[in-house]
């Protein structure tokens, strides 16, 4: 079946599902395959549960007019997303809406949420749900964008070269952001240079298509990477279109916008001065799209982080910074240093191992330990086998369940705790 024909079916049944456990009546079921599953085996079940059609790439024994055979289900999903994206490009300005792509080693999900919070005060805005930012999540996000859209924000994650380049073929961003390039996914990218090249594929697309880039001017490497892009809007602590500084980070982050007295102070519900660039980006994007200052300020001050990202949890006598959604050497260093500078005498670190570092894993975990040793802590707990062969005398557990047992046995009072680690370490379990 040609994509144009499949698109006509999608227009009738615009709800897409890839998991039969979540099937609703009149969904389109795409039978994706992976190392541990084969969606083709569940096509009949999807139809039984109410799916309008099942798109498969293997012959199904029992013929059914509601089963659509394609050469490759994943490719069909991506091509369908591209076809849908094309509907927002036409000779008439009414249909041409901005598509903002956001990638980077750290902060892309928080940046995406903050930008969405600001833009949605003035526009019908669609964005990536959670962190569905890969080869499956991005096309699913695009296919959820309805005809009433005025702006779309697409988060792009990547762990190897050519990945973002591929995403751009069906996202076709008009605007782009690289939050930063740090030590993340070294196993896939090979080096920090490889990370910049991989993330820079977004800028390459913008150069070729006369797009607009939002650049954190403090990072000289982003200025270099963005060279040749026709339209550049900058933000940073100085010498930028929008500038700001950290006014207070001892508790919740307070930012002063120094380039314009109208916005003045923004009192956020985020923890950590490392969130300054994310706030400045949201202000910059809001300004670029003419969102009124009062709406920008209100949106940023009302944004409440969730899903274990820069959350401040207060109990009767303790404060807990839960930043356990992900971790890499760059974000770990920033979190530990920020935590060390916060007010409080009784500080406890509970840190989970960092994944996807390849041959650099032991060296990077040892560097983190060496950084921790520079400060005084009430307790330090390291979780995960990544720390097992490193040189340290701190409390060590193989998993977060063991760390949770230890935590329940403590009697912390007037204590400040930082809980952080890579997603698969599931450090949030310490609190359950």
N, C-alpha and C positions, 0 to 999 in steps of 0.2 A: 504493500500500500504506500502511495506517495504521501509526503508530509502534508501537502495541501489538503488531501482527502482526510487524513488523520486530524488535521486542524478543524475541519468542519464538524467532526465528531466531538472534539474537545470543546468547541463553542457551545454545543448542546449539553455537554456534561463536563463542566470546567473544574470539577473537584478531582484531584489526582491522589492516588494512594499507592504506596509500595509495600504495605504491610497488611496482610489479610486480617490481622487482629484488630485493625482500626477501620476496616471497611464500613462505609455508610451506604445507604441506598443511593444509586445513580452515580457512584464513583467510577472513575477510570482506573483500573488496576494495571500498573506496569510491573511485569514479572522480572525484576532485576535479579542478577546472579552475583554471588561473591564466593570467596574461598570456603565458607562454611554453610552456604545456602543456595538454593536454586528456586527462584520465584515461579518458574514454569510449573513446578510440581503443585503449586497452590492456585493455579488459574481457575480451575473448576470450583474450588472452595470459595474464591472471591466472587464468582458469579452467583453461587448459591446464597451468599451473604448479601447480595443485592447490587453488586457492581454492574454497571451498564455494559461494559466491555472489559476484556482482559487482553493486554498487548503482550505477546510472547515471542520468543525467538527459537522455540523448539516445537516440533509437531506434537500436538495433543491427540491422544488415542481416540477420544470421543469427539467427533466433529460438532461444532457449535458456531452458528453465525455470529455470536457475540465474541468469538475469539479472533483476534487480529494477529496474523503472523508477520513479523518484520525480521530483517537480517540480524539486527542487534537492538535489544530493548533499550539499553543505556543510550546508545547513539540516537535512537528514535526520540527519546525523552529530551536529549540536548537539542536535536534539530527542531523539535516541536517548540522548545523554549525560544530558540532563535527566530522561528517563524512568528511567534507571538511578539517577541521584541520588535520585529520589523513593523508591526502594526502601529507602533508609536513613532514611526519615522515616515513622514510624508511631506509633500510639497506645501501643505497647509500648516501654519504654525500651531493650530489648535492641538494637533496630535504630537508635536515634537516636545517631549517632556525630558527634563534632565534625568540621566541615570548616573548616580554617583557611586563609584567603586571605591571601597576602602580595604586596604591590605596593610601588612606590616608585621613585625615580629612580636610586638607587644602593644596592647591597648586598642586593637582594632574593634573588638566587640563593644567595649565601653564607649569608644569614639562613635561607633555606629549608633548606639543607643542614645547618646547625648545629641548627636546631629538630628536623629529622628525626633527626639523630644522637642527640639527647637523648631524644625521645619513643619512638624505636624500642627503647630499652633496657627499656621497660616495657609497650609496646603494639604490637600488629600495626599498623604504620603504612605507609600508601601516600603517595607524593609524586610531584611532577613530576620527570620524568627530564630531566637537563641543564637546558636553558632552553626547553623546549617550552611556552611560556607565552602563546601567541597563540590566535586564533580556531580554529585546527586543533589545536594541541597541548593546549589545556585540555580539550576534549571527549575527546580520545584518552586523556588522563591519567585522567579520570573513569571512562571505560569499562574501564580496567585495574584498577579497584578491585574486589576480590573480596568475597564474602559474609563472610569472616573479618575484615574490616577493623574496627579499633577507633578509628582516627583517620586523617584524610586531610589532606594539606597541598598546597594548590594555589597555584602561583606565577602571577601575572598581570602580563604586560607590556602596555604601551599607548603609542601615539604620537599619539592624537587623542581628542577628547572623545567621550563616550557608549560608548567601547570597554569599559571596566570595568563600566559599567552593564549592558551586554549579557552579559558573562561571568557576572555575578551571577545572571542569570535562569536559567542552567542549572547553576551551581556551588552556589548557595544557601548561602553561607558562614554558619556560626554564630559564627565568630570572625574577626577581621581585623587586619592589620598594614599600616600605611604606614610604611616604613622612614624615608623622608625625601622632600622635594620639592625637587629641585635643577634646574639648567639642563640638561635632557635633552629631546630631541625637540622643540625649540623650533619647528622647521619645522611640525610637526603641531599642537602645542598653542597656538602663537602668542605666548605670554608665560609668565612664571613664574606669574602669576595663573591662566592657563589650565591649567598643569600641576597646580596645587593643586585646581582644580575637577575636572579629569579623574581624578586619583588619589583625590580625595574622594568619588567615586561609590561607592567601597567603603564608606566611612563612612555615606553616605546610605542604603545598603542595610541596614547594621547598625542604624541608627536606626529604620528602618521595621519591622525584624523582631526587635527586642529582642535583638540580638546583643551580643557582647563584643569590645571593642577593646583591643589592647595598644599603649600610647602611650609614645614616648620623650619624657619630660617636659621635657627640656632644650630641645626645639624648641617654642617658644610657639605657632607656627602650627599644630602638630598638636593642641595643647590646644584651640585655637579651632575647628579643623576637626571635632574629635570632640565638640563641645558637643551635648548632646542624646542621646548614646548612653547607654543605661541602665546598662550594665556596663563599667567601665573599669579596667584594671590597668596600672600605670605602672612604668617603669624609667628610669634615668638616672644622672647623677653625684651628684644630691642631691634631696631632697624627693620620693622615689618609693617604691613598694612594694619594689623591688629597686634597690639603688644599687651602683655600682662605679667604680673609677678605673683609669687606666693606671699600672701599677707600673713597667713597663720596656718600651720600644719600640725600643731601639737595635738589637736583633736580632729574634728572634721575640717576639711580643706576650705580655706577662704582665699579667694583670688581677687586681686585688684587689677582692673583693666586700665592700663596706663596710657593708652592711645586715645582714649575718649572719656571725658568726665561723665557722660550720660549714663553709662553702665556702672561706673564706679566699682563697688564691691559686689562680689557674688559669693554668697555663703552656701556651699554645697553640702550634700550629705555623703560625700565620698571621703575616703581616707587616703592620705599619701600625697606628697607634693609631686610624685611622678605622674599624677593625673592632671597637672597643669596643662601640658600640651593638648590633652583631650578636651579640656574646657575651652581653651583658646581656639581650637579647631571648630568647635560647635558655634562659638561666637562669630568666627570668621565666615563660616558657611551661612549662618543666619543672616549676617550683614550682606553677604554677596547676593542672597536671594530676597533682600529687602524685608526681612522679618523685623517688625518694630522692636526697639530696644527693650521695652518693658516686657514683651512676650519672651524675648531671649532670656532675660534675667529670671523671670518667673519659671520658665521651663527648666532651666539649669538648677535653680534652687529647689524645685519640687522633685527633681529626678531622684528616685530612691533605688540604689543598686540592689540587685538580688542575684541568685544563682552563684553564691560564694565569690563574688567579685567586689573587692574593696569595701566589704560590709563592716560596719561597726556594730557589734552586738553588746549591749550593756545588761549585766545581771545586777543583783543587789549590791555586790561589792567589787565586781570585776568588769573589765572591758576587754572584749575579744575582737581582734581584727581578723576576719575570715576572708582570705584571698586565695582560696584553694581551687579555683577553676582550672588554672594552668600555671606552669612555671618553666622558666629557662634561665640560664646563667645571668642574662641581663636583667630580667625582671626580679630574680631572687636578690641580686646585689642591691637593686633599688629599694626593694621592700625591707631588707635587713637594715640598710643604712637609714632609711626613713624611720623605721621602728626604733633604732638606736637613738635617734635625735628627738624622739617624742618625750614629753614630760612623764615621769613616773620612775619609781625606784625598783619595784618588783616586776621584772619583765621576764616572760617565758617564751621561748621559741619552740614551735613544733613544726618541723620542716620535712616535707616528703621529697623523695628522689625526683630528679629531672630526667625525662625520657628523651629518646631520639637524638642522643648526642654522639652515638657511634664510638669511634676510638678515642674521642676526647672526653668521654664520660668520667673516668676516674680523675683526670686532671682538673676538670671543671668542678667536680664535687669537692676535691681537695682545696681548690681555690676558695670555694664557698666556706668551707670549714676554717680556712686561714683567716678569712674576713670575720667570721663569727668570733674567733679567738681574740680579736682586737678590742672587744667590748665586754663589759661585765653583765652577766645575766643571772637571774635567780635559778633558772633551769634551761637546759637545751636538750631537746628530744629530736633525734634524727630517725626517719622512717624510710625503709626500703633498702633493697640489696645494693643499690647504687652507692650507698655509704659504707657498705660492709668492709671493703678493702682499703678505705681511706684511713688516714692517721688521725685519730681523735680519741678522747676519753669521755665523750658525751654519752648520755643515755641513748641506746639504740634498740629499735624494734623492726622486725621484718615487714610488718604491715600496719595499717591504720587501726585495725581491730585491737591489736595488742597495745597500741598507743592509747586507744580509748579506754582500755582496762586500767592502764596506768593513770590516766587523767581522772577517772572516777575515784581513784584511791587518794587523790590529793585534796587538800583542804585550802584552796587558794582564797586569799582575802586581799582586797585592795591591790589586785594584780592586773597587769596588762599583758595580754597574750597575742602572739602572731601565729596564725595557722596558715601555712602555704605549702603547695606541692603540685606536681603535675596531675592532670585529670585522672589518669588511671590509678594513681595512688590513693585517691578518694579521701583526702585528709579531713573533709567535712564530717566524716564518720566519727572523728574524735569527740564531737559534741553530742552525738546521739546516744 
